[in-house]
Amino acid sequence: MAFLDERTRQELQRRWAELVHPVRLVFFTQELECPTCRETGQLLRETAELSEKIHLDVYNFQLDREQVEAFGVDKIPATVVMGERDYGIRFYGIPSGYEFASLVDAILAVSQGDSGLSPETREKLRRVKEPLHIQVLVTPT
Amino acid sequence: MRLAHRMAIESEWIRADMVEVSEFPYLITRYQVMGVPLTVVNETTFIEGARPESAFVEEVLSALSASSESET
């Protein structure tokens, strides 16, 4: 059974027309003891297959330790959304419901290489010279 | 969520995670989550609820002044 319904697929195809640079989704998963890993993988596959600009790589959280380390993921399911470089965008848990819109937004933003933030915000962020780790905790909708 | 990810695109110093916290119950305990969205910055600064862009950015950046008193 498909995760995305026909209406969502059509909407996505319309959004993906705005993609500029290739996007890489890096997904970390495992078979056991991860209730939402399978669903998340399917959601990502269906999302990626609607555009040739989106590439999906799948790694095993237990076995592919080198990649786990390289991307700094510490729990699963984990999805890295990267464009020309790794901007530090991660989704932990399944990005469904309202958070699916966040995933779509992140894919478009990295593909366009533009944050879309206001000039004032950009100016403030230019002054940041120390690491900031932002975690936004949400629940399913 | 979108704001945090967009901030990560804008600055190489910033990384941003969406965490579907019901899948990671230990984080509910660790951060004493009472409501969502809850934004945790550098483990020290907590922002409850959603904010417009300018207010959210200000509160996120306050984590830096919280950790380094010498900065003005």
N, CA and C atoms of all chains as a GROMACS GRO file, in nm:
protein
  639
    1MET      N    1   0.084  -0.121   0.000
    1MET     CA    2   0.000   0.000   0.000
    1MET      C    3   0.087   0.125   0.000
    2ALA      N    4   0.045   0.219  -0.082
    2ALA     CA    5   0.123   0.343  -0.091
    2ALA      C    6   0.098   0.430   0.032
    3PHE      N    7   0.202   0.501   0.074
    3PHE     CA    8   0.193   0.588   0.190
    3PHE      C    9   0.129   0.721   0.151
    4LEU      N   10   0.168   0.771   0.034
    4LEU     CA   11   0.115   0.900  -0.012
    4LEU      C   12  -0.006   0.877  -0.102
    5ASP      N   13  -0.113   0.948  -0.077
    5ASP     CA   14  -0.229   0.931  -0.163
    5ASP      C   15  -0.209   1.008  -0.294
    6GLU      N   16  -0.299   0.984  -0.390
    6GLU     CA   17  -0.282   1.039  -0.524
    6GLU      C   18  -0.275   1.192  -0.523
    7ARG      N   19  -0.358   1.252  -0.438
    7ARG     CA   20  -0.362   1.399  -0.432
    7ARG      C   21  -0.228   1.455  -0.384
    8THR      N   22  -0.172   1.390  -0.282
    8THR     CA   23  -0.043   1.434  -0.227
    8THR      C   24   0.068   1.417  -0.331
    9ARG      N   25   0.061   1.306  -0.404
    9ARG     CA   26   0.163   1.281  -0.509
    9ARG      C   27   0.158   1.390  -0.616
   10GLN      N   28   0.038   1.427  -0.654
   10GLN     CA   29   0.025   1.532  -0.756
   10GLN      C   30   0.076   1.666  -0.705
   11GLU      N   31   0.042   1.694  -0.579
   11GLU     CA   32   0.088   1.818  -0.517
   11GLU      C   33   0.242   1.820  -0.510
   12LEU      N   34   0.300   1.704  -0.472
   12LEU     CA   35   0.446   1.695  -0.464
   12LEU      C   36   0.512   1.716  -0.600
   13GLN      N   37   0.454   1.655  -0.702
   13GLN     CA   38   0.510   1.671  -0.836
   13GLN      C   39   0.512   1.818  -0.878
   14ARG      N   40   0.408   1.888  -0.836
   14ARG     CA   41   0.400   2.032  -0.866
   14ARG      C   42   0.511   2.108  -0.790
   15ARG      N   43   0.529   2.070  -0.661
   15ARG     CA   44   0.633   2.136  -0.581
   15ARG      C   45   0.774   2.103  -0.633
   16TRP      N   46   0.792   1.979  -0.675
   16TRP     CA   47   0.926   1.936  -0.718
   16TRP      C   48   0.970   2.004  -0.847
   17ALA      N   49   0.876   2.065  -0.917
   17ALA     CA   50   0.914   2.142  -1.035
   17ALA      C   51   1.001   2.261  -0.996
   18GLU      N   52   0.995   2.300  -0.866
   18GLU     CA   53   1.074   2.415  -0.818
   18GLU      C   54   1.215   2.373  -0.774
   19LEU      N   55   1.248   2.245  -0.780
   19LEU     CA   56   1.381   2.200  -0.738
   19LEU      C   57   1.487   2.254  -0.834
   20VAL      N   58   1.600   2.293  -0.779
   20VAL     CA   59   1.708   2.350  -0.860
   20VAL      C   60   1.828   2.254  -0.862
   21HIS      N   61   1.897   2.244  -0.749
   21HIS     CA   62   2.013   2.155  -0.738
   21HIS      C   63   1.970   2.018  -0.684
   22PRO      N   64   2.049   1.915  -0.709
   22PRO     CA   65   2.015   1.782  -0.657
   22PRO      C   66   2.009   1.781  -0.504
   23VAL      N   67   1.921   1.699  -0.453
   23VAL     CA   68   1.904   1.683  -0.308
   23VAL      C   69   1.934   1.538  -0.274
   24ARG      N   70   2.003   1.520  -0.162
   24ARG     CA   71   2.033   1.384  -0.117
   24ARG      C   72   1.965   1.360   0.017
   25LEU      N   73   1.882   1.257   0.022
   25LEU     CA   74   1.823   1.215   0.148
   25LEU      C   75   1.904   1.096   0.198
   26VAL      N   76   1.959   1.106   0.318
   26VAL     CA   77   2.037   0.996   0.373
   26VAL      C   78   1.959   0.940   0.491
   27PHE      N   79   1.916   0.816   0.475
   27PHE     CA   80   1.825   0.756   0.572
   27PHE      C   81   1.896   0.647   0.650
   28PHE      N   82   1.885   0.654   0.783
   28PHE     CA   83   1.944   0.553   0.871
   28PHE      C   84   1.831   0.473   0.935
   29THR      N   85   1.844   0.341   0.925
   29THR     CA   86   1.733   0.255   0.966
   29THR      C   87   1.786   0.124   1.023
   30GLN      N   88   1.696   0.041   1.074
   30GLN     CA   89   1.730  -0.097   1.105
   30GLN      C   90   1.601  -0.177   1.107
   31GLU      N   91   1.614  -0.310   1.096
   31GLU     CA   92   1.496  -0.395   1.084
   31GLU      C   93   1.420  -0.409   1.214
   32LEU      N   94   1.494  -0.433   1.322
   32LEU     CA   95   1.430  -0.467   1.449
   32LEU      C   96   1.432  -0.350   1.546
   33GLU      N   97   1.340  -0.355   1.641
   33GLU     CA   98   1.334  -0.257   1.749
   33GLU      C   99   1.332  -0.113   1.698
   34CYS      N  100   1.260  -0.092   1.591
   34CYS     CA  101   1.241   0.043   1.540
   34CYS      C  102   1.104   0.047   1.472
   35PRO      N  103   1.001   0.073   1.551
   35PRO     CA  104   0.863   0.060   1.502
   35PRO      C  105   0.830   0.146   1.380
   36THR      N  106   0.894   0.262   1.364
   36THR     CA  107   0.855   0.350   1.253
   36THR      C  108   0.956   0.352   1.139
   37CYS      N  109   1.061   0.270   1.148
   37CYS     CA  110   1.166   0.272   1.045
   37CYS      C  111   1.113   0.231   0.909
   38ARG      N  112   1.034   0.124   0.906
   38ARG     CA  113   0.985   0.073   0.778
   38ARG      C  114   0.897   0.177   0.708
   39GLU      N  115   0.804   0.234   0.785
   39GLU     CA  116   0.713   0.335   0.731
   39GLU      C  117   0.789   0.458   0.683
   40THR      N  118   0.889   0.500   0.762
   40THR     CA  119   0.967   0.617   0.724
   40THR      C  120   1.040   0.592   0.593
   41GLY      N  121   1.098   0.471   0.579
   41GLY     CA  122   1.168   0.436   0.456
   41GLY      C  123   1.075   0.442   0.336
   42GLN      N  124   0.955   0.392   0.354
   42GLN     CA  125   0.858   0.392   0.243
   42GLN      C  126   0.818   0.535   0.207
   43LEU      N  127   0.795   0.616   0.310
   43LEU     CA  128   0.758   0.756   0.287
   43LEU      C  129   0.868   0.827   0.207
   44LEU      N  130   0.994   0.802   0.244
   44LEU     CA  131   1.106   0.867   0.176
   44LEU      C  132   1.120   0.817   0.032
   45ARG      N  133   1.101   0.687   0.013
   45ARG     CA  134   1.110   0.632  -0.124
   45ARG      C  135   1.004   0.695  -0.214
   46GLU      N  136   0.882   0.702  -0.162
   46GLU     CA  137   0.774   0.759  -0.243
   46GLU      C  138   0.795   0.907  -0.269
   47THR      N  139   0.857   0.975  -0.174
   47THR     CA  140   0.886   1.118  -0.190
   47THR      C  141   0.996   1.139  -0.294
   48ALA      N  142   1.099   1.055  -0.287
   48ALA     CA  143   1.216   1.071  -0.375
   48ALA      C  144   1.186   1.030  -0.518
   49GLU      N  145   1.100   0.928  -0.535
   49GLU     CA  146   1.080   0.874  -0.670
   49GLU      C  147   1.002   0.970  -0.761
   50LEU      N  148   0.949   1.077  -0.704
   50LEU     CA  149   0.871   1.171  -0.785
   50LEU      C  150   0.959   1.276  -0.851
   51SER      N  151   1.090   1.273  -0.824
   51SER     CA  152   1.180   1.365  -0.893
   51SER      C  153   1.316   1.301  -0.911
   52GLU      N  154   1.373   1.316  -1.031
   52GLU     CA  155   1.507   1.259  -1.051
   52GLU      C  156   1.614   1.345  -0.983
   53LYS      N  157   1.574   1.460  -0.931
   53LYS     CA  158   1.672   1.544  -0.859
   53LYS      C  159   1.690   1.501  -0.715
   54ILE      N  160   1.602   1.412  -0.667
   54ILE     CA  161   1.612   1.367  -0.528
   54ILE      C  162   1.668   1.225  -0.523
   55HIS      N  163   1.778   1.208  -0.450
   55HIS     CA  164   1.842   1.077  -0.438
   55HIS      C  165   1.831   1.028  -0.294
   56LEU      N  166   1.799   0.902  -0.280
   56LEU     CA  167   1.784   0.845  -0.146
   56LEU      C  168   1.892   0.740  -0.122
   57ASP      N  169   1.969   0.759  -0.015
   57ASP     CA  170   2.066   0.659   0.027
   57ASP      C  171   2.019   0.599   0.158
   58VAL      N  172   2.028   0.468   0.170
   58VAL     CA  173   1.981   0.402   0.290
   58VAL      C  174   2.098   0.332   0.358
   59TYR      N  175   2.115   0.358   0.487
   59TYR     CA  176   2.221   0.292   0.564
   59TYR      C  177   2.161   0.222   0.685
   60ASN      N  178   2.230   0.117   0.725
   60ASN     CA  179   2.189   0.042   0.843
   60ASN      C  180   2.257   0.102   0.967
   61PHE      N  181   2.176   0.139   1.064
   61PHE     CA  182   2.226   0.209   1.183
   61PHE      C  183   2.325   0.123   1.264
   62GLN      N  184   2.303  -0.009   1.259
   62GLN     CA  185   2.391  -0.099   1.334
   62GLN      C  186   2.521  -0.129   1.258
   63LEU      N  187   2.507  -0.147   1.126
   63LEU     CA  188   2.620  -0.199   1.048
   63LEU      C  189   2.707  -0.090   0.985
   64ASP      N  190   2.644   0.016   0.941
   64ASP     CA  191   2.719   0.119   0.868
   64ASP      C  192   2.770   0.228   0.964
   65ARG      N  193   2.853   0.186   1.056
   65ARG     CA  194   2.895   0.277   1.163
   65ARG      C  195   2.974   0.397   1.112
   66GLU      N  196   3.046   0.376   1.003
   66GLU     CA  197   3.126   0.486   0.948
   66GLU      C  198   3.036   0.602   0.905
   67GLN      N  199   2.926   0.567   0.838
   67GLN     CA  200   2.830   0.669   0.793
   67GLN      C  201   2.755   0.730   0.911
   68VAL      N  202   2.722   0.645   1.007
   68VAL     CA  203   2.652   0.694   1.128
   68VAL      C  204   2.737   0.802   1.194
   69GLU      N  205   2.865   0.772   1.204
   69GLU     CA  206   2.959   0.867   1.266
   69GLU      C  207   2.974   0.993   1.182
   70ALA      N  208   2.990   0.973   1.052
   70ALA     CA  209   3.013   1.086   0.962
   70ALA      C  210   2.896   1.184   0.965
   71PHE      N  211   2.774   1.132   0.974
   71PHE     CA  212   2.658   1.220   0.975
   71PHE      C  213   2.613   1.255   1.117
   72GLY      N  214   2.677   1.195   1.216
   72GLY     CA  215   2.647   1.230   1.354
   72GLY      C  216   2.505   1.199   1.396
   73VAL      N  217   2.449   1.089   1.348
   73VAL     CA  218   2.313   1.055   1.392
   73VAL      C  219   2.320   0.965   1.515
   74ASP      N  220   2.230   0.987   1.609
   74ASP     CA  221   2.237   0.916   1.736
   74ASP      C  222   2.110   0.837   1.770
   75LYS      N  223   2.012   0.840   1.682
   75LYS     CA  224   1.890   0.762   1.704
   75LYS      C  225   1.822   0.741   1.569
   76ILE      N  226   1.729   0.645   1.565
   76ILE     CA  227   1.662   0.614   1.438
   76ILE      C  228   1.512   0.600   1.456
   77PRO      N  229   1.435   0.619   1.348
   77PRO     CA  230   1.479   0.653   1.214
   77PRO      C  231   1.535   0.795   1.205
   78ALA      N  232   1.644   0.810   1.127
   78ALA     CA  233   1.706   0.940   1.109
   78ALA      C  234   1.714   0.971   0.960
   79THR      N  235   1.680   1.093   0.924
   79THR     CA  236   1.687   1.136   0.784
   79THR      C  237   1.766   1.265   0.774
   80VAL      N  238   1.872   1.261   0.696
   80VAL     CA  239   1.952   1.380   0.667
   80VAL      C  240   1.902   1.437   0.535
   81VAL      N  241   1.875   1.567   0.534
   81VAL     CA  242   1.837   1.633   0.408
   81VAL      C  243   1.952   1.724   0.368
   82MET      N  244   2.023   1.689   0.260
   82MET     CA  245   2.137   1.771   0.221
   82MET      C  246   2.132   1.810   0.074
   83GLY      N  247   2.191   1.924   0.046
   83GLY     CA  248   2.197   1.972  -0.092
   83GLY      C  249   2.340   1.963  -0.139
   84GLU      N  250   2.395   2.074  -0.183
   84GLU     CA  251   2.533   2.074  -0.229
   84GLU      C  252   2.629   2.045  -0.115
   85ARG      N  253   2.584   2.077   0.008
   85ARG     CA  254   2.661   2.035   0.124
   85ARG      C  255   2.564   1.992   0.233
   86ASP      N  256   2.618   1.938   0.343
   86ASP     CA  257   2.535   1.900   0.457
   86ASP      C  258   2.515   2.024   0.543
   87TYR      N  259   2.393   2.074   0.544
   87TYR     CA  260   2.363   2.196   0.620
   87TYR      C  261   2.336   2.168   0.768
   88GLY      N  262   2.330   2.039   0.804
   88GLY     CA  263   2.300   2.007   0.944
   88GLY      C  264   2.151   1.990   0.970
   89ILE      N  265   2.079   1.949   0.867
   89ILE     CA  266   1.934   1.930   0.882
   89ILE      C  267   1.904   1.781   0.904
   90ARG      N  268   1.836   1.751   1.015
   90ARG     CA  269   1.803   1.613   1.048
   90ARG      C  270   1.656   1.601   1.088
   91PHE      N  271   1.598   1.489   1.052
   91PHE     CA  272   1.465   1.452   1.100
   91PHE      C  273   1.479   1.321   1.176
   92TYR      N  274   1.446   1.322   1.305
   92TYR     CA  275   1.446   1.199   1.384
   92TYR      C  276   1.302   1.158   1.410
   93GLY      N  277   1.271   1.032   1.374
   93GLY     CA  278   1.132   0.989   1.380
   93GLY      C  279   1.069   1.010   1.244
   94ILE      N  280   0.946   0.967   1.230
   94ILE     CA  281   0.882   0.974   1.098
   94ILE      C  282   0.831   1.116   1.070
   95PRO      N  283   0.872   1.173   0.956
   95PRO     CA  284   0.822   1.306   0.922
   95PRO      C  285   0.687   1.296   0.849
   96SER      N  286   0.584   1.266   0.924
   96SER     CA  287   0.451   1.253   0.863
   96SER      C  288   0.360   1.361   0.919
   97GLY      N  289   0.239   1.367   0.869
   97GLY     CA  290   0.145   1.470   0.914
   97GLY      C  291   0.201   1.608   0.889
   98TYR      N  292   0.192   1.694   0.987
   98TYR     CA  293   0.239   1.831   0.970
   98TYR      C  294   0.388   1.835   0.937
   99GLU      N  295   0.464   1.741   0.993
   99GLU     CA  296   0.609   1.741   0.971
   99GLU      C  297   0.647   1.696   0.830
  100PHE      N  298   0.552   1.637   0.759
  100PHE     CA  299   0.582   1.606   0.618
  100PHE      C  300   0.598   1.737   0.540
  101ALA      N  301   0.516   1.836   0.577
  101ALA     CA  302   0.530   1.968   0.514
  101ALA      C  303   0.667   2.028   0.546
  102SER      N  304   0.718   2.002   0.667
  102SER     CA  305   0.852   2.050   0.704
  102SER      C  306   0.959   1.981   0.619
  103LEU      N  307   0.938   1.852   0.591
  103LEU     CA  308   1.033   1.778   0.508
  103LEU      C  309   1.035   1.835   0.365
  104VAL      N  310   0.916   1.859   0.311
  104VAL     CA  311   0.906   1.916   0.177
  104VAL      C  312   0.974   2.053   0.173
  105ASP      N  313   0.948   2.133   0.275
  105ASP     CA  314   1.007   2.266   0.284
  105ASP      C  315   1.161   2.258   0.289
  106ALA      N  316   1.213   2.164   0.369
  106ALA     CA  317   1.358   2.150   0.383
  106ALA      C  318   1.420   2.105   0.250
  107ILE      N  319   1.354   2.012   0.180
  107ILE     CA  320   1.406   1.964   0.052
  107ILE      C  321   1.414   2.079  -0.049
  108LEU      N  322   1.307   2.158  -0.055
  108LEU     CA  323   1.306   2.271  -0.149
  108LEU      C  324   1.412   2.375  -0.112
  109ALA      N  325   1.423   2.404   0.017
  109ALA     CA  326   1.518   2.508   0.061
  109ALA      C  327   1.662   2.467   0.032
  110VAL      N  328   1.700   2.341   0.060
  110VAL     CA  329   1.839   2.301   0.034
  110VAL      C  330   1.864   2.293  -0.118
  111SER      N  331   1.762   2.255  -0.192
  111SER     CA  332   1.778   2.246  -0.337
  111SER      C  333   1.801   2.384  -0.398
  112GLN      N  334   1.734   2.482  -0.342
  112GLN     CA  335   1.748   2.618  -0.392
  112GLN      C  336   1.868   2.689  -0.327
  113GLY      N  337   1.924   2.625  -0.222
  113GLY     CA  338   2.039   2.682  -0.154
  113GLY      C  339   2.009   2.817  -0.091
  114ASP      N  340   1.884   2.836  -0.054
  114ASP     CA  341   1.841   2.966   0.000
  114ASP      C  342   1.751   2.942   0.120
  115SER      N  343   1.786   3.007   0.231
  115SER     CA  344   1.708   2.989   0.352
  115SER      C  345   1.573   3.060   0.345
  116GLY      N  346   1.562   3.160   0.262
  116GLY     CA  347   1.437   3.235   0.254
  116GLY      C  348   1.410   3.323   0.375
  117LEU      N  349   1.509   3.336   0.464
  117LEU     CA  350   1.490   3.417   0.585
  117LEU      C  351   1.501   3.566   0.551
  118SER      N  352   1.451   3.650   0.643
  118SER     CA  353   1.451   3.794   0.620
  118SER      C  354   1.594   3.848   0.624
  119PRO      N  355   1.620   3.962   0.561
  119PRO     CA  356   1.753   4.022   0.565
  119PRO      C  357   1.801   4.048   0.708
  120GLU      N  358   1.709   4.088   0.797
  120GLU     CA  359   1.746   4.114   0.938
  120GLU      C  360   1.797   3.985   1.004
  121THR      N  361   1.724   3.876   0.981
  121THR     CA  362   1.765   3.748   1.040
  121THR      C  363   1.900   3.704   0.984
  122ARG      N  364   1.918   3.718   0.855
  122ARG     CA  365   2.046   3.678   0.792
  122ARG      C  366   2.161   3.755   0.854
  123GLU      N  367   2.140   3.884   0.877
  123GLU     CA  368   2.243   3.968   0.936
  123GLU      C  369   2.279   3.919   1.077
  124LYS      N  370   2.177   3.888   1.154
  124LYS     CA  371   2.201   3.836   1.290
  124LYS      C  372   2.277   3.703   1.285
  125LEU      N  373   2.239   3.616   1.193
  125LEU     CA  374   2.300   3.483   1.187
  125LEU      C  375   2.444   3.490   1.135
  126ARG      N  376   2.473   3.594   1.058
  126ARG     CA  377   2.611   3.610   1.009
  126ARG      C  378   2.708   3.631   1.124
  127ARG      N  379   2.656   3.684   1.236
  127ARG     CA  380   2.744   3.711   1.351
  127ARG      C  381   2.767   3.590   1.439
  128VAL      N  382   2.696   3.481   1.412
  128VAL     CA  383   2.712   3.360   1.493
  128VAL      C  384   2.845   3.292   1.459
  129LYS      N  385   2.930   3.275   1.560
  129LYS     CA  386   3.060   3.211   1.537
  129LYS      C  387   3.083   3.097   1.636
  130GLU      N  388   2.975   3.046   1.692
  130GLU     CA  389   2.984   2.934   1.784
  130GLU      C  390   2.876   2.833   1.747
  131PRO      N  391   2.899   2.705   1.778
  131PRO     CA  392   2.800   2.604   1.740
  131PRO      C  393   2.666   2.624   1.812
  132LEU      N  394   2.559   2.612   1.738
  132LEU     CA  395   2.424   2.613   1.794
  132LEU      C  396   2.355   2.485   1.748
  133HIS      N  397   2.305   2.410   1.845
  133HIS     CA  398   2.232   2.288   1.812
  133HIS      C  399   2.087   2.307   1.852
  134ILE      N  400   1.999   2.314   1.752
  134ILE     CA  401   1.857   2.338   1.778
  134ILE      C  402   1.781   2.206   1.761
  135GLN      N  403   1.711   2.166   1.866
  135GLN     CA  404   1.623   2.050   1.855
  135GLN      C  405   1.480   2.097   1.872
  136VAL      N  406   1.396   2.070   1.773
  136VAL     CA  407   1.255   2.105   1.786
  136VAL      C  408   1.177   1.977   1.812
  137LEU      N  409   1.124   1.966   1.934
  137LEU     CA  410   1.052   1.846   1.973
  137LEU      C  411   0.904   1.862   1.936
  138VAL      N  412   0.854   1.765   1.861
  138VAL     CA  413   0.715   1.769   1.817
  138VAL      C  414   0.650   1.634   1.845
  139THR      N  415   0.519   1.628   1.829
  139THR     CA  416   0.447   1.500   1.841
  139THR      C  417   0.365   1.481   1.714
  140PRO      N  418   0.320   1.357   1.690
  140PRO     CA  419   0.247   1.331   1.565
  140PRO      C  420   0.118   1.412   1.556
  141THR      N  421   0.081   1.450   1.434
  141THR     CA  422  -0.044   1.523   1.415
  141THR      C  423  -0.139   1.442   1.328
  142MET      N  424   0.932   2.430   1.299
  142MET     CA  425   1.039   2.343   1.248
  142MET      C  426   1.108   2.404   1.127
  143ARG      N  427   1.028   2.461   1.042
  143ARG     CA  428   1.086   2.514   0.918
  143ARG      C  429   1.189   2.622   0.947
  144LEU      N  430   1.158   2.706   1.047
  144LEU     CA  431   1.251   2.815   1.081
  144LEU      C  432   1.386   2.761   1.123
  145ALA      N  433   1.385   2.660   1.210
  145ALA     CA  434   1.510   2.604   1.261
  145ALA      C  435   1.593   2.546   1.146
  146HIS      N  436   1.528   2.472   1.058
  146HIS     CA  437   1.601   2.415   0.945
  146HIS      C  438   1.655   2.524   0.853
  147ARG      N  439   1.575   2.628   0.834
  147ARG     CA  440   1.620   2.738   0.748
  147ARG      C  441   1.738   2.813   0.810
  148MET      N  442   1.739   2.821   0.944
  148MET     CA  443   1.855   2.882   1.011
  148MET      C  444   1.980   2.798   0.988
  149ALA      N  445   1.962   2.666   0.984
  149ALA     CA  446   2.077   2.576   0.959
  149ALA      C  447   2.132   2.597   0.818
  150ILE      N  448   2.044   2.628   0.725
  150ILE     CA  449   2.091   2.654   0.588
  150ILE      C  450   2.170   2.784   0.584
  151GLU      N  451   2.126   2.880   0.662
  151GLU     CA  452   2.186   3.013   0.659
  151GLU      C  453   2.323   3.017   0.726
  152SER      N  454   2.342   2.938   0.831
  152SER     CA  455   2.467   2.944   0.906
  152SER      C  456   2.531   2.807   0.920
  153GLU      N  457   2.660   2.800   0.889
  153GLU     CA  458   2.728   2.671   0.902
  153GLU      C  459   2.752   2.634   1.048
  154TRP      N  460   2.728   2.728   1.139
  154TRP     CA  461   2.743   2.700   1.282
  154TRP      C  462   2.618   2.636   1.341
  155ILE      N  463   2.510   2.640   1.266
  155ILE     CA  464   2.381   2.594   1.321
  155ILE      C  465   2.340   2.460   1.260
  156ARG      N  466   2.302   2.366   1.347
  156ARG     CA  467   2.238   2.245   1.297
  156ARG      C  468   2.103   2.231   1.366
  157ALA      N  469   2.009   2.172   1.296
  157ALA     CA  470   1.871   2.169   1.345
  157ALA      C  471   1.808   2.032   1.325
  158ASP      N  472   1.753   1.978   1.433
  158ASP     CA  473   1.687   1.847   1.429
  158ASP      C  474   1.538   1.862   1.453
  159MET      N  475   1.459   1.796   1.371
  159MET     CA  476   1.322   1.770   1.409
  159MET      C  477   1.324   1.641   1.489
  160VAL      N  478   1.259   1.638   1.604
  160VAL     CA  479   1.253   1.516   1.682
  160VAL      C  480   1.107   1.482   1.710
  161GLU      N  481   1.062   1.370   1.653
  161GLU     CA  482   0.926   1.325   1.680
  161GLU      C  483   0.936   1.253   1.814
  162VAL      N  484   0.905   1.328   1.919
  162VAL     CA  485   0.949   1.290   2.053
  162VAL      C  486   0.873   1.169   2.109
  163SER      N  487   0.754   1.141   2.056
  163SER     CA  488   0.682   1.024   2.107
  163SER      C  489   0.754   0.895   2.070
  164GLU      N  490   0.844   0.902   1.970
  164GLU     CA  491   0.924   0.785   1.933
  164GLU      C  492   1.049   0.771   2.020
  165PHE      N  493   1.078   0.875   2.096
  165PHE     CA  494   1.198   0.874   2.181
  165PHE      C  495   1.160   0.919   2.322
  166PRO      N  496   1.085   0.832   2.393
  166PRO     CA  497   1.028   0.872   2.523
  166PRO      C  498   1.132   0.921   2.623
  167TYR      N  499   1.256   0.872   2.612
  167TYR     CA  500   1.358   0.916   2.708
  167TYR      C  501   1.384   1.065   2.698
  168LEU      N  502   1.357   1.122   2.580
  168LEU     CA  503   1.378   1.267   2.566
  168LEU      C  504   1.267   1.347   2.634
  169ILE      N  505   1.148   1.287   2.643
  169ILE     CA  506   1.037   1.353   2.714
  169ILE      C  507   1.078   1.371   2.860
  170THR      N  508   1.142   1.268   2.914
  170THR     CA  509   1.189   1.274   3.052
  170THR      C  510   1.307   1.370   3.065
  171ARG      N  511   1.403   1.356   2.974
  171ARG     CA  512   1.525   1.438   2.984
  171ARG      C  513   1.494   1.587   2.980
  172TYR      N  514   1.403   1.627   2.890
  172TYR     CA  515   1.374   1.769   2.873
  172TYR      C  516   1.245   1.811   2.943
  173GLN      N  517   1.187   1.719   3.020
  173GLN     CA  518   1.063   1.747   3.093
  173GLN      C  519   0.959   1.814   3.004
  174VAL      N  520   0.931   1.748   2.894
  174VAL     CA  521   0.839   1.804   2.795
  174VAL      C  522   0.696   1.806   2.849
  175MET      N  523   0.636   1.925   2.857
  175MET     CA  524   0.497   1.938   2.900
  175MET      C  525   0.407   1.968   2.781
  176GLY      N  526   0.464   2.028   2.677
  176GLY     CA  527   0.386   2.060   2.558
  176GLY      C  528   0.479   2.074   2.440
  177VAL      N  529   0.421   2.068   2.321
  177VAL     CA  530   0.501   2.083   2.198
  177VAL      C  531   0.442   2.194   2.111
  178PRO      N  532   0.518   2.254   2.022
  178PRO     CA  533   0.661   2.226   2.006
  178PRO      C  534   0.744   2.280   2.123
  179LEU      N  535   0.847   2.205   2.156
  179LEU     CA  536   0.944   2.254   2.254
  179LEU      C  537   1.079   2.258   2.182
  180THR      N  538   1.142   2.374   2.182
  180THR     CA  539   1.271   2.389   2.117
  180THR      C  540   1.380   2.392   2.222
  181VAL      N  541   1.480   2.306   2.203
  181VAL     CA  542   1.592   2.298   2.296
  181VAL      C  543   1.717   2.343   2.222
  182VAL      N  544   1.783   2.447   2.274
  182VAL     CA  545   1.902   2.499   2.209
  182VAL      C  546   2.024   2.474   2.297
  183ASN      N  547   2.120   2.403   2.242
  183ASN     CA  548   2.244   2.371   2.314
  183ASN      C  549   2.219   2.314   2.453
  184GLU      N  550   2.111   2.244   2.470
  184GLU     CA  551   2.077   2.179   2.598
  184GLU      C  552   2.050   2.278   2.710
  185THR      N  553   2.060   2.408   2.685
  185THR     CA  554   2.050   2.504   2.795
  185THR      C  555   1.930   2.598   2.784
  186THR      N  556   1.887   2.625   2.661
  186THR     CA  557   1.780   2.723   2.641
  186THR      C  558   1.656   2.652   2.586
  187PHE      N  559   1.542   2.682   2.648
  187PHE     CA  560   1.418   2.614   2.612
  187PHE      C  561   1.316   2.716   2.563
  188ILE      N  562   1.254   2.688   2.450
  188ILE     CA  563   1.152   2.777   2.395
  188ILE      C  564   1.023   2.696   2.381
  189GLU      N  565   0.922   2.736   2.455
  189GLU     CA  566   0.795   2.665   2.450
  189GLU      C  567   0.702   2.731   2.349
  190GLY      N  568   0.645   2.651   2.261
  190GLY     CA  569   0.548   2.702   2.165
  190GLY      C  570   0.615   2.758   2.041
  191ALA      N  571   0.532   2.805   1.948
  191ALA     CA  572   0.583   2.860   1.822
  191ALA      C  573   0.599   3.011   1.835
  192ARG      N  574   0.685   3.067   1.749
  192ARG     CA  575   0.713   3.211   1.750
  192ARG      C  576   0.723   3.261   1.606
  193PRO      N  577   0.697   3.391   1.586
  193PRO     CA  578   0.733   3.449   1.457
  193PRO      C  579   0.884   3.449   1.439
  194GLU      N  580   0.930   3.463   1.316
  194GLU     CA  581   1.073   3.450   1.284
  194GLU      C  582   1.164   3.532   1.375
  195SER      N  583   1.138   3.663   1.386
  195SER     CA  584   1.233   3.749   1.459
  195SER      C  585   1.243   3.709   1.606
  196ALA      N  586   1.129   3.676   1.669
  196ALA     CA  587   1.130   3.639   1.810
  196ALA      C  588   1.200   3.504   1.830
  197PHE      N  589   1.175   3.411   1.740
  197PHE     CA  590   1.236   3.278   1.750
  197PHE      C  591   1.388   3.290   1.739
  198VAL      N  592   1.433   3.367   1.641
  198VAL     CA  593   1.577   3.383   1.620
  198VAL      C  594   1.642   3.447   1.743
  199GLU      N  595   1.580   3.551   1.797
  199GLU     CA  596   1.633   3.617   1.917
  199GLU      C  597   1.649   3.517   2.032
  200GLU      N  598   1.546   3.436   2.053
  200GLU     CA  599   1.550   3.342   2.166
  200GLU      C  600   1.654   3.233   2.143
  201VAL      N  601   1.667   3.187   2.019
  201VAL     CA  602   1.770   3.087   1.990
  201VAL      C  603   1.908   3.146   2.016
  202LEU      N  604   1.929   3.269   1.969
  202LEU     CA  605   2.061   3.332   1.986
  202LEU      C  606   2.092   3.365   2.132
  203SER      N  607   1.988   3.376   2.214
  203SER     CA  608   2.011   3.403   2.357
  203SER      C  609   2.086   3.287   2.422
  204ALA      N  610   2.084   3.168   2.359
  204ALA     CA  611   2.159   3.054   2.411
  204ALA      C  612   2.308   3.084   2.410
  205LEU      N  613   2.352   3.166   2.314
  205LEU     CA  614   2.495   3.200   2.305
  205LEU      C  615   2.535   3.292   2.419
  206SER      N  616   2.456   3.395   2.444
  206SER     CA  617   2.492   3.487   2.553
  206SER      C  618   2.480   3.415   2.688
  207ALA      N  619   2.389   3.315   2.694
  207ALA     CA  620   2.374   3.241   2.819
  207ALA      C  621   2.500   3.161   2.850
  208SER      N  622   2.569   3.116   2.744
  208SER     CA  623   2.686   3.031   2.768
  208SER      C  624   2.816   3.109   2.772
  209SER      N  625   2.818   3.231   2.722
  209SER     CA  626   2.941   3.310   2.728
  209SER      C  627   2.910   3.451   2.777
  210GLU      N  628   2.929   3.473   2.905
  210GLU     CA  629   2.893   3.598   2.970
  210GLU      C  630   2.972   3.718   2.916
  211SER      N  631   3.094   3.690   2.865
  211SER     CA  632   3.183   3.798   2.826
  211SER      C  633   3.134   3.870   2.701
  212GLU      N  634   3.050   3.803   2.621
  212GLU     CA  635   3.004   3.868   2.499
  212GLU      C  636   2.897   3.973   2.527
  213THR      N  637   2.900   4.077   2.448
  213THR     CA  638   2.800   4.181   2.469
  213THR      C  639   2.698   4.180   2.357
   0.00000   0.00000   0.00000
